[in-house]
Structures are given as C-alpha cells and as structure tokens.
Amino acid sequence: MRHDEVLALFDRELRRGITPDGPDATVEQAGDVVRHVGPEHGWNGVVWSGLDAARADAAIAEQVRHFGALGRPFEWKLYDHDEPADLGRRLLAAGFVPEPPETLMVAEAARVAGEVALPEGVRLAPVTGPDDVEQVAHVHELAFGPAARDRIRERLPEQLAAGSVVAVLALAGDAAISAARMDLHPGTRFASLWGGGTAPEWRGRGIYRALVAYRAREAIARGFDYLQVDASDMSRPILERLGFARLAVTTPYVHP
C-alpha cells in the first residue's frame, strides 16, 4: 500500500467527495470548503478545505456565521497536512476548542479479515433490531460513558434503516460485552470503523481484534477495499499490530 496514494484517495473520496450520512443531512460546497450539515442531533462540520493564508480567516468566519445561523455547534476536522500550515492557530483565534488528536489509520481489508479466536463462551452477532441497539448503547456506556450511549440511541436506528452501517455485538452468553460499527461509503473504496468499545473486565482478550476482522470480512463482501479508523491512543497500537498504517493526525476543532 502506497501511503501517499491512499491518503490522496482518502482526501478525494471521504473528504472532498463526502456524501450525507443520513436522509436529513446535506453536503455543501461553500467556496473552498466542504461542509456536512446534519439535523440537530446529527454531525455538523467542515470535512475538507482548500485554503491558503490569504483566504483562510474569511472562510473560517463564514463557517462560524453559517452554523451560528442554524444554531448548531460544529466541528472543523483538521488534518495535519491541511493548508495553510497555521490553520489550527487560526481556528483557535476564531473561538474553536481542540479536542484530543486522533491518528488516521488505513488498512487493506483483505489484510485484516482473517478469523480471530474468541474467548471461550463468546460469540459475535449482527445488530439488526431495537433490542440489539439497546445492547450496543449499554456496552458503549460501559466503555465510553453516558454521552456515547445517547448518541447510539439517536443515530444507530436511522443508520440501520438506511443500510449505511454494519454493527456487531460480542456476547458472553446473553450479555453484551463489546460492540462496534462500520460506516459504509458507497461509490468509494473505503469503509470506516467506529466504536469497538469493550466492557472493562473483558479487555485484553482479543475481542477488539475479532471485531475488526469481522467488519473487514463484511467490507470485502460489499466491495470495499480499505478500512479507515480515527484511532485513539488506546486503539492505535492494536491497529498497528493488525497491519493498519498511520497516514495523518486529525484534530477535531469544535465551535460552540
């Protein structure tokens, strides 16, 4: 995998060419900026910009005005190869607050799609209905806190209905102990991995790796070549061992 070529493909397909993530969302080209405008409980933000030093401040101010008129907090998803080089400083000056940086990681789906042994008594099951969604929400609360639970309850049923997501549970008996999702991006070569939250007492036993492999097989079956992850510091070493490559660092800058 040529890292520079895959990064350019990612920028072209999942940033400049992003599609709405639901029926109530739109994608807008505003000059040199591509923004995603979602419903009140959805994701709102800037996903790509092609700016230079002369145009950056005006473009930032325009996005603040636009989302402010909608009454929506929003995110400017900044990558470390975006221009101008001081775009992060300019966002800070405009009132944005940076969240912890994440590492953009990509792997060829075929490379990570092998079977992974699960702990005895643990099985994987697809998420299909409301009861499954509640189990995913419960696991995410254990792993990430109440805010993650609420987001799952709001968004996952819509995504399942639209066919834009694959979700999976790890079950020990009837108890949900881990859950993960994969967003599908039709017309691109990428599927995106999210979640992977595991109950604390079950961590370090190979379940996260099994959820990655399961989603890789599902991605291949749907015609996607690459898996993309915005990796936290906790998941990055695991993903590197599985064969994911670091392509960039991304920092969400949030405006209230």
N, C-alpha and C positions, 0 to 999 in steps of 0.2 A: 504494500500500500504506500503510494507516494503521498506523504503528509501534506505537502503544499497543494497538490492537485485536489485532494479530498477536502481540504479547508476551503479552497476556492469553490468547489462544488457545493459545500455546505452553505457558504455565503450566498451563492446564487439561488439555491433551491429552497432553503429553510429560512433565509432572512429576506432577501430581495423578493423572492417568489412565494413568500408565506401565503397560505390560504386561511380563511377564518376557521376558528376552532369550534364553531357551533352555528346553528341556524340564526341566532340573534346577534352574531358578530359580523364585522366587516373589516376589510383591509383597504387602507387608503394610501395613495402615493401623494405626499404633500411636498412638492419641490424635490429636495434631495433626501427626504425622509420617508421611510415606510413605517406606518403605524397600524397597530391592531386595536380596533375599537370594539370592546365587548359589552355585554349587558352589565348591569350594576354589580352583580355578584361574580362576573367573569373577569378575564385578564385583559387589562388595558395597558398599552405601552408602545414604545418605539423599538422595533426589531432590527432596523438597518438604517444607516445614514451614510451618504457620500459627501462629506463636508470638507471644507478647508478652513484655514484660520479666519479668512475674511467673511465667511458666511455662517460660521458655527453659532455665534451668540444670537443672531437673529432667528435661526432655525430653532434653537432651544426655547427662546421666548415665545415663538409661535406655538410650539407644542404645549407649553405651560398655559397659554391662553386657550387653546383648543380644549384640552381636557378639563381646565378650570371651568369653562362654559358648560361642560357636561356635568360638572360636579363630581368628577371621578378622580381618585388618586391614580397615579400611573407610574410605570416603570420605564426607565431608559436602559435597555440591555446593552451594556458597553463591553466590547471585546478589546483585548489589548493590542490588536493590530488595526483598530479603527483610527481614522484621521479626523481632526488633527491630533497630534500626539498628546496635547494637553486637554483633550475633550473632557476627561474626568474632572480636572480642576474647574473647567467652565461650568460643568453641571453642579458642582458644589457651590459655586458662586451664585447660581440661579436658584438655590434652595433645595437641591436634591440631597438625599441622605444615602450613602452607600451601605449596602448590606454585605455580608461576608462574601468574598470572591469564591467562585467555583471553577473547576477545570473542565473545559470542553474536551471530551474524550470520544473517540470513534473506534469501532472495530468492524471488520468484515463479519457479517452474521454467520457465515459458514465456519468461521474460525472458532466461534464460541458456542456452537449449537450442540455439542456432544452431550450425552447423558451424564448426569451427576448423581452419585449415590446420596440418597437422603437418609437421615437418622431413622432408626427402626421405629415403625409406627407412624411415620409422617408421610403424607401423600399430597400431591398437587391437584387442584380442581379449578376449572374455569369459573369466572364470575359471570353469572347470567341474569340474575333477578334481584329484587329488592332485599331479600334476606341475605344474599351474598354481599350486597353493597353495605349493609349494616355491619357485617363481619369485617369487611375491609376498613370501614370507618373506625371500628373498635380497635383493630390492630394498629392503625395509624395514630390513634390517640395514645396507645401504649408506647409507641416508638417515637412519635414526634410532638405529642401534646394535643390539647383540645382544638386548636385552630385547624390542624390538619384533618381532624375528624369532621369538622364542619364543612371544609372545602370538598371533601369526598362526598358528603351527603348532598351538597348543592350541585356538583358538576358531573359525577360519575354516571348517574342515571341518564342524563342528557346525552353523554358521550356513547353509552351503550346503545341507546335508542338510535343514534345517528350512525352507528357502526364505525366510529372513528377511534375506538380504543379496544385493546385486548387487556383484560385484567385477570389475575390469577391469585388464588389463595393457597397457602400451605396450611394443612390441617393435621393436628395430632389428635386422633380420634375425631370428635366433632368440634374440637376447639380450634379456632383460627389463631395461628401463631406468627404468621407472616403474610404479607400481601404486596403486590407490585402491579404496575400498569405499563402499557406501551401505547403511545400515541402513533397513529398511522397517518402518513402524509402522502396521499395518492398523487401520482404524477411525479414523484421524486424517488430517489434511491434510498431514502432514509426512513427509519422508524426510530422513535425517541423513547428511552426508558425513564420511568419515573417511579418513585416510591421505593420499594424494596425494604420497607420497614419490618423489623422483626422484634417480637416480644423479648425483653432483655434476657430472660433466663434461657432463651433458645439461640442466642447469638454465638458465633464462632463454631457452628456445627455444619456448615456447608449449605445452609438453606438459601442464603443470598445468591450463591453461585448457581444453585439449581434453578432459581427464579430467572436469572439471566439466561441460562441455557434454554429454558422453556420458551421464553419470549423470542430468543434467536430463531428457534425452530418455527415458531408462529410467523415471524417476519419473513423467513425464507418461503414459507408456504404461500405468502401473499405477494411475493415478488420483490421484496426489498433486499438490497444488497448490504446496507450498512446500519449499524446500531449507533445511536448518538446518546450521550449522557452528559448532563451538567453535574459533575461529581463533587461531592463534599470531601473534606479532608478525611472523613472516616471511610468512605467508599472508594476513594481513588486508589489506595494501594491494592485493594482486592481486584479492582478492574484492571490494573496494570498486570497483575499476575495472570489474569484471564486472557490477556492479549489486546486490551484496549490501549490506544496511543493517545498521548496528550497533544492536542492541536493548538490550544489557546487557553487564556484565562478570561473568564467573563465575570463582570461585576454588575449586579443589579443596582441602579441608582433610582431611588423611589422619591416621588414628589407627592406631597400630601394634598 
